[in-house]
C-alpha cells in the first residue's frame, strides 16, 4: 500500500482515508474523482497487471495526461513509460490513455465522445503499412499491448516497407524505436535504418505533424 500511495501522491492525489489493519483500505482524491483500493489476493503478481481496473470518463483527456507527465518529470526526473509504475504514450487527438500503478492497477482515462465503434485490427479503408500503423495504434491505445504492437509493426515494415512512401516508412521506424524503448528492446536497428532515409522538407513536416509528441524525435531523424 505504501508504494502505491507514494506514487499517487507524487502525481498530486490526496489520501482522504488510509487503513492497513485489519485489512487494507485506501481512498485517494484528485480532480473531482476518487480511487478506492481494497485488499489484494495473497497470490497476486503486480507484474501481470491483472490487479484491477477502472475507467475515468472526462471531457478532454490531453490535459490529464499532461498533468501526470509534468508531475513525473518533476518527481522522478523523467516520464515513466515502461515497467511499473508507468503511463502510456499520448498521441495528439487520441481519446484515451492508461495509468498503471505499482500494484498493477490500470486507471484508464477516456474521453466521453470517443467513437462507440472502433475498427480493431486496422481500418478497412487502409492497406499495407498504413493499415499496420493503424493496427499498432489500436494495440497501444486500446489494448495496452506494446509488445504485440511492436511485433505487428516490425513484421509489416518487412512486408510492406518497400512499397510505402519514405515518410510513411520513417513514421513506422519512429514508432518501432519508441516501442523498443518501452519494452526494453534495442533501438539501434530502427534508428540506423531511419537515419539512412533521404527525407524532403515535406516529408519532415509530415513526420513532425504525426509524431511531434515523441521525445527525441529530432535526434532520431536524419540530419538536414
N, C-alpha and C positions, 0 to 999 in steps of 0.2 A: 504493500500500500504506500509506503513512504516514497519509493522510487517513482511510482505513478503520480503521486501528489506533487512531488518536486517538479516533475515535467510539466504538469498542467499549470502550476503556479508560475513557472518560467514563462508560460505563454500569456499570463495575465488572469487566469482563473482564480476565483476566491473560494476557499473551503468554508462552507457555511454549516457543515456538520461532519464530524470525524469521530469514528468509533472503531477500535480494534478488538475489543472483548465485550461480550462473549463471542461476537462474530464481527466481521468487517462490514462497516457501513460508512460510505463516504458520499457527500453531496457537494458538487462544485458548481459555481455560478459564473457566468460570463455573458455579456451582451444580451441579456434578456432571456436566457435559457439555462437549464440546469442539467448536469450529468449526474446520474445516480449509480453508484457502484456497490456491489454486494460481494459475499464470499465466493471464491473460485473453487472448483473441484480440486482435490488433492493431486490428481494426476495430470492437471492441466499444464501444457507446454506452451508458454507465451510465443515461442518462435514459430509455432504452427499458425499463429494469428487466427485462432478459432475461438478466442475468449468471449467476445461479444461484439455487437454492432448496433449502432443507432443512426438514424437519419436526422439531419438538421435542415429543415426547409427554410430558405432565405430568399430575399428578393433578388440579390445580386451576390454571386459567390466571390468575385475578384477581390473586394475589399477585405473579406475574411482571410483569404489566402495571403494577401499582402501583409496583414497584421501579424499572422503567425510567422511568416518568413522574416519579418523585421525583428520579432521577438527572438527567434532562433539565432539570427546573426548577432544580436545584442548579447545574448546569454552564452551561446555556445561558440560564437565566432564564425559560424557557417550555417548553411541551410542543411538540415538533416534529411537526406534523400535516400538513404539505404539503411538496412538493419532496423533495429528497434531502439528508440522511437524514430519516426520519420513522418514526412509529409510528401504526398505525391506531387509531381510537377503540375503546374497550371499553365495551360495554353490559352492565350487570349481568345475569348469567345467561347471557351468551354463552359459547360453547365454544372460541373461538379469537381470536387477533389476530396481526398481522404486523408485524415489524420490518424496515424497508428501510434498508440501509446506503448510504454514499456511492458505493459501486461498483455499486449497483443490485441487490445480492443481497437476496433475501427469506428471512427466517427466520420460519417460521410456528409459533407455539405452539398446540398442540391438546390439548384435554382428552381423556383416554383414554376416557371414557364418552360421547363425542359420538355422537349418533344416526348409524347407518350409512346410513339413508335420509332424504334431505332433499328437500323439495318445492321445487325451483328454479322461479322464476317466480311465487312467491306460493302460499300454501296454498290447496288446492282447497276448503277449508271457509270461506274468506273471500271477500268480494265488495267491489267499489267501492274506496274509499280505503284501507280496512283491508288489502285484498289488495295494493294498491300499496305500502303501508308495509312489508309483509312481504317483498315483492319487493325493495325498496330495501335492506332488512336483509341479504338473501341476497347482493345485488350488492356490498355493502360488506364484509361479514364473510367471505364465502367466495370472492369473485372479485376483491376489492380494486379494484373498478371504481367509484370515486366519481363519475366523470363520467357514466356510464350511469345510476347511481342517481339523480343529480340530474335528468337528462333525463326519466327514467321518472316520478319523483315530481312534477316540475313539470307534466308532461302530465296526470297523474292528478288533481292538485289542480284543474286547469282543467275536467276532465271530471266529476269526482265530488265536488268540494268542497262544492257547494251541497246535496248530498244527505247529507253526513256530519254527525255531531254537531259541536258547537262545539269540544269537547275534542279530538276526532279531527283536525279541521281545524287546530287550534293545534299539535298534535304534528307534523303534516305540515309546517307552516310553520317550526317549530323545526328540523326535520331539513333543510329546504331552506336555511335560514340557515347551519346548521353545514356542510352540503355546499358551499355557496357560498364560505365562508371557506377550505375545504380546496382547492378548485380555482381560487381567486383570481377568483371572480365577485362582483358586487355583492350585498350582503346587504340593502340598503335596501328593495327591493320586498317582500321576505318579512317583514321586521321591521315595516314600516309596516302591512301587512295584519294581522299578528299583533296589534299594539297597538290595532288597531281593533275587535278582538273583545271581546264582553262575556262575561267568564268568571265563573261562580259559584264558590263555595268548593269545591264538589265537583269542578268542572272543574279547578281549580288543583291540588287534591290528586291527581287522576288524572294530570295532566300531569307533576307533580313526581315521582310514583312511577315514571313511564315514562322521564323524561329528567333525573333528578337528577344524572346523570353529566356532563351538558353544562356546560362552563364558560360563565358569563354568562347562564344561563337566567333568573335572577331579574331581570336587567336587560332581557331581551327581553320578558318578559310584561307585559301592560297593568298599570298601577298600580292598586292596590286602591281 
